[in-house]
């Protein structure tokens, strides 16, 4: 096998590995954030209290539901 052909195979393998790694990492992170959303009810409650609002359970549930709908819409676009 010639040296040029060996270098070509190494470069192609490197590019394939980078592309494959990117998509695997992207899939892993999307699944992780779906299972563990960055904002939960306790975090939302604490943020509302810091803004000077008294969070009711109904308001918290409404905000969580609207965030879930927005997340679902963003996932369907992709």
C-alpha positions as a printed NumPy array, in Angstrom:
array([[  0.   ,   0.   ,   0.   ],
       [  1.376,   3.378,  -0.889],
       [  1.996,   6.055,   1.712],
       [ -0.447,   8.458,   0.055],
       [ -3.263,   5.919,   0.216],
       [ -2.562,   5.207,   3.884],
       [ -2.676,   8.93 ,   4.711],
       [ -5.957,   9.268,   2.794],
       [ -7.515,   6.41 ,   4.805],
       [ -6.325,   7.956,   8.081],
       [ -7.824,  11.328,   7.182],
       [-11.134,   9.739,   6.107],
       [-11.297,   7.709,   9.333],
       [-10.604,  10.848,  11.376],
       [-13.362,  12.794,   9.626],
       [-15.833,   9.898,  10.005],
       [-14.962,   9.633,  13.709],
       [-15.46 ,  13.343,  14.292],
       [-18.824,  13.4  ,  12.518],
       [-20.001,  10.226,  14.259],
       [-18.839,  11.504,  17.654],
       [-20.635,  14.799,  17.17 ],
       [-23.965,  13.155,  16.391],
       [-23.637,  10.613,  19.218],
       [-22.841,  13.385,  21.712],
       [-25.766,  15.465,  20.431],
       [-28.175,  12.534,  20.801],
       [-26.884,  11.785,  24.301],
       [-27.324,  15.391,  25.457],
       [-30.836,  15.666,  23.989],
       [-31.886,  12.486,  25.801],
       [-30.239,  13.702,  29.022],
       [-32.075,  17.031,  28.972],
       [-35.358,  15.318,  28.154],
       [-34.993,  13.087,  31.239],
       [-33.474,  15.816,  33.461],
       [-34.848,  19.223,  32.504],
       [-32.667,  22.081,  33.697],
       [-35.613,  23.846,  35.376],
       [-37.889,  21.942,  37.727],
       [-40.748,  23.068,  39.982],
       [-38.508,  23.868,  42.951],
       [-36.191,  25.991,  40.825],
       [-39.146,  27.834,  39.31 ],
       [-40.64 ,  28.423,  42.764],
       [-37.324,  29.828,  44.034],
       [-36.982,  32.124,  41.002],
       [-40.489,  33.501,  41.494],
       [-39.819,  34.143,  45.172],
       [-36.614,  36.016,  44.299],
       [-38.587,  38.198,  41.881],
       [-40.966,  39.116,  44.678],
       [-43.907,  36.992,  43.549],
       [-45.714,  34.581,  45.794],
       [-45.835,  31.365,  43.767],
       [-49.092,  29.468,  43.911],
       [-49.16 ,  25.796,  42.99 ],
       [-51.537,  26.542,  40.112],
       [-49.172,  29.156,  38.656],
       [-46.19 ,  26.785,  38.966],
       [-48.079,  23.987,  37.185],
       [-49.175,  26.37 ,  34.399],
       [-45.626,  27.585,  33.816],
       [-44.23 ,  24.028,  33.795],
       [-46.922,  22.951,  31.321],
       [-46.188,  25.878,  29.007],
       [-42.456,  25.129,  29.145],
       [-43.164,  21.483,  28.267],
       [-45.321,  22.516,  25.294],
       [-42.578,  24.849,  24.024],
       [-39.993,  22.094,  24.437],
       [-42.173,  19.624,  22.532],
       [-42.686,  22.133,  19.703],
       [-38.935,  22.716,  19.453],
       [-38.293,  18.963,  19.336],
       [-40.896,  18.422,  16.595],
       [-39.27 ,  21.075,  14.381],
       [-36.01 ,  19.137,  14.316]])
